[in-house]
């Protein structure tokens, strides 16, 4: 999951930076369209995505953003499957609720966040108990990253997961990620870009981050703490060919998940 490097791009740095900046402008429109789409279409992952046989190989849990079940967290799960991950892939429905209201609750209610992160931790413990040799990977986007962080922090001392990836985390950059990272045997990765200035810039300044700090989020400006086993990857122009343009919404691009995220999950899964 290491970012690709492109040589000789210095003269074109300004031009490359226009890509995420332009992509960020359309984030609000894509966000609205994604929410409206759930009124008419609520896609589920293929039945083959979850079975006892696949769970014995591994489990990838998809944790979407505050918008609720959507085409974006569906795309995340689809990307993992298309990346030839042989374990089970499930979505954790922490963000379900009344349309139009759930986003506010998911972002602002600490009680709701703590309850849902505890349920996610319980799901991890339950899987580890029933399939002790089956590695668990977590993939979260935006507000779901906070749920994953808190769930990792709540795991018992004798329980850990293989790895976790945070896409465009809407968490304050000063939050200490050390405890959560220590629960990931193969590492915890955060991915963000400079084009996320609407949701993780203006949005979190006005409405607050998921951990209720009124500041630009870590997905936009980066993290202050970089403990062992934690890797922060910033958007790179080479990722445009996979459909990730450095903005918020495109972190859920199916080709990006398939080509950049899924290989590490696939490596962790049992044969």
C-alpha positions in Angstrom: 0.0 0.0 0.0 3.0 2.3 -0.4 2.4 5.3 -2.6 3.9 5.2 -6.1 6.7 7.6 -7.0 7.0 9.6 -10.2 10.3 11.0 -11.2 10.9 14.3 -13.0 7.6 15.8 -12.1 8.9 19.0 -10.3 8.4 21.3 -13.4 4.8 20.0 -13.6 4.0 20.3 -9.8 1.6 23.2 -10.3 -0.2 21.5 -13.1 -0.5 18.2 -11.2 -1.9 20.1 -8.1 -4.7 21.4 -10.3 -6.1 17.9 -10.5 -7.1 17.5 -6.8 -8.2 21.2 -6.6 -10.6 20.8 -9.6 -11.8 17.4 -8.3 -12.5 19.0 -4.9 -14.8 21.5 -6.4 -17.2 18.8 -7.5 -17.2 16.9 -4.2 -20.4 18.6 -2.9 -22.3 17.7 -6.0 -21.0 14.1 -5.9 -22.0 13.9 -2.2 -25.5 15.1 -2.9 -25.9 12.7 -5.9 -24.7 9.8 -3.7 -27.2 10.6 -1.0 -30.1 11.0 -3.5 -29.1 7.7 -5.2 -29.8 5.8 -2.0 -33.5 6.8 -2.2 -33.8 4.7 -5.4 -30.9 2.3 -5.3 -29.4 0.6 -2.3 -26.9 -1.9 -3.8 -25.8 -4.8 -1.7 -22.6 -6.7 -2.2 -22.8 -10.1 -4.0 -23.9 -13.1 -2.0 -20.6 -14.7 -2.7 -18.9 -12.0 -0.7 -19.7 -13.6 2.7 -19.7 -17.3 3.5 -18.2 -19.5 6.2 -15.6 -20.7 3.8 -14.5 -17.2 2.9 -14.5 -16.2 6.6 -12.1 -18.9 7.4 -9.7 -17.3 5.0 -10.2 -13.8 6.3 -12.6 -10.9 6.9 -12.6 -7.4 5.4 -15.0 -5.0 7.1 -16.1 -1.9 5.1 -17.0 1.1 7.3 -18.6 3.9 5.3 -18.9 7.6 5.9 -21.6 9.6 7.7 -23.8 9.7 4.6 -25.1 6.2 5.5 -25.3 3.1 3.3 -24.4 4.4 -0.2 -22.9 3.7 -3.6 -19.5 4.8 -2.2 -19.1 2.2 0.5 -20.6 -0.3 -1.9 -17.8 0.6 -4.3 -15.2 0.1 -1.5 -16.5 -3.4 -0.9 -16.6 -4.1 -4.6 -13.1 -2.9 -5.1 -11.8 -5.3 -2.4 -13.6 -8.2 -4.1 -12.3 -7.3 -7.6 -8.8 -7.2 -6.1 -9.1 -11.0 -5.8 -9.4 -10.9 -2.0 -10.4 -14.5 -1.0 -11.8 -13.7 2.4 -15.3 -12.5 3.3 -16.3 -8.9 2.6 -19.0 -7.2 4.7 -20.3 -3.7 5.4 -20.7 -2.6 8.9 -23.9 -0.5 9.1 -23.0 1.9 11.8 -24.4 4.8 9.7 -27.9 3.6 8.9 -30.9 5.7 10.0 -33.5 8.2 8.9 -32.6 9.8 5.5 -31.6 13.4 5.9 -31.0 13.1 9.7 -28.6 10.2 9.9 -25.6 12.3 8.6 -26.0 14.8 11.5 -26.3 12.0 14.1 -23.4 10.1 12.6 -21.2 13.2 12.7 -22.2 14.8 16.0 -23.5 12.2 18.4 -20.8 11.0 20.6 -23.2 8.5 22.2 -24.0 7.0 18.8 -20.4 6.9 17.8 -19.3 5.2 21.0 -22.1 2.6 20.8 -21.4 1.8 17.2 -17.6 1.6 17.7 -18.2 -0.8 20.6 -20.4 -3.0 18.3 -17.7 -3.0 15.7 -15.1 -4.1 18.4 -17.5 -6.8 19.5 -17.9 -8.0 15.8 -14.1 -8.2 15.6 -13.8 -10.2 18.8 -16.6 -12.5 17.8 -14.9 -13.3 14.4 -11.5 -13.8 16.1 -13.2 -16.3 18.5 -15.0 -18.3 15.8 -12.1 -18.1 13.3 -9.0 -17.7 15.3 -6.6 -18.2 12.3 -8.6 -15.8 10.1 -7.0 -12.3 9.7 -9.2 -9.2 9.8 -8.8 -6.1 7.7 -10.7 -2.9 8.1 -11.4 -0.3 5.3 -13.0 3.0 6.3 -13.9 6.3 4.7 -14.4 9.7 6.2 -16.5 9.6 9.4 -16.2 5.8 9.4 -12.5 6.2 10.1 -13.3 7.5 13.6 -15.5 4.5 14.3 -12.6 2.2 13.3 -10.1 4.1 15.4 -12.4 3.9 18.5 -13.2 0.2 17.8 -9.4 -0.6 17.7 -8.9 1.3 20.9 -11.6 -0.8 22.6 -10.3 -4.2 21.6 -9.2 -6.4 24.5 -5.5 -6.7 25.1 -5.2 -10.2 23.5 -7.1 -9.2 20.3 -5.6 -7.5 17.3 -6.3 -7.3 13.5 -4.1 -7.6 10.5 -4.4 -4.1 9.1 -6.6 -1.1 8.6 -6.8 1.6 6.0 -8.4 5.1 6.7 -9.6 6.9 3.5 -10.0 10.6 3.9 -10.3 10.5 7.7 -12.5 13.2 9.2 -10.5 13.2 12.5 -8.6 16.1 14.0 -4.9 16.0 13.0 -3.8 16.2 16.6 -5.5 13.0 17.6 -3.0 10.5 18.9 -3.3 7.4 16.7 -0.8 5.4 18.7 -3.2 3.1 20.5 -5.2 2.3 17.4 -2.1 1.6 15.4 -0.8 -0.8 18.0 -3.7 -3.1 17.3 -2.8 -3.6 13.7 -0.1 -6.3 13.2 0.7 -5.3 9.6 0.1 -1.6 10.1 -2.5 1.2 10.0 -2.5 3.4 6.9 -4.2 6.8 6.3 -4.7 8.2 2.8 -5.7 11.8 2.1 -5.2 14.6 -0.4 -5.2 18.3 -0.8 -8.4 18.3 -2.9 -10.5 17.4 0.2 -10.8 21.1 1.1 -14.7 21.1 1.0 -15.6 18.3 3.3 -12.4 18.0 5.4 -11.6 21.7 5.2 -14.5 24.1 5.3 -16.9 21.3 6.4 -14.9 20.3 9.5 -14.1 23.9 10.4 -17.8 24.8 10.4 -19.4 21.5 11.6 -16.5 19.8 13.4 -14.5 16.6 12.9 -15.9 13.3 13.9 -14.0 13.6 17.3 -15.7 17.0 17.6 -12.8 19.4 17.0 -13.5 22.5 14.8 -10.4 22.3 12.5 -9.3 21.0 9.1 -9.2 17.2 9.4 -6.2 14.9 9.1 -7.4 13.7 5.7 -6.7 17.1 4.4 -3.7 18.4 6.3 -2.1 15.2 7.6 -1.5 13.8 11.1 0.6 15.3 13.8 1.5 11.9 15.3 3.2 9.1 13.4 3.8 6.2 15.8 5.4 2.9 14.8 3.2 0.8 12.5 1.4 3.9 11.2 1.9 5.0 7.6 0.4 8.2 6.1 0.2 8.3 2.4 -0.7 11.5 0.6 -2.3 11.7 -2.8 0.1 11.2 -5.7 -0.5 12.0 -9.4 0.2 8.4 -10.3 -3.0 7.5 -8.6 -5.2 9.3 -11.1 -5.0 6.3 -13.4 -6.9 4.4 -10.7 -9.6 7.1 -10.4 -8.4 8.7 -7.2 -7.9 12.4 -7.8 -7.0 13.7 -4.4 -10.5 14.7 -3.4 -12.9 13.2 -0.9 -15.3 11.1 -2.9 -12.9 9.5 -5.3 -11.1 7.7 -2.4 -13.8 5.1 -2.9 -12.9 4.5 -6.6 -13.2 0.8 -7.4 -10.0 0.7 -9.4 -8.1 2.5 -6.6 -9.3 0.1 -4.0 -8.7 -2.9 -6.3 -5.1 -1.9 -7.3 -3.8 0.0 -4.2 -5.7 -1.3 -1.1 -6.8 -4.9 -2.0 -3.3 -6.3 -2.6 -2.3 -5.9 1.0 -5.6 -7.4 2.2 -5.2 -10.3 -0.3 -1.7 -10.9 1.1 -3.1 -11.1 4.7 -5.8 -13.6 3.8 -5.2 -17.3 4.4 -4.8 -19.5 1.4 
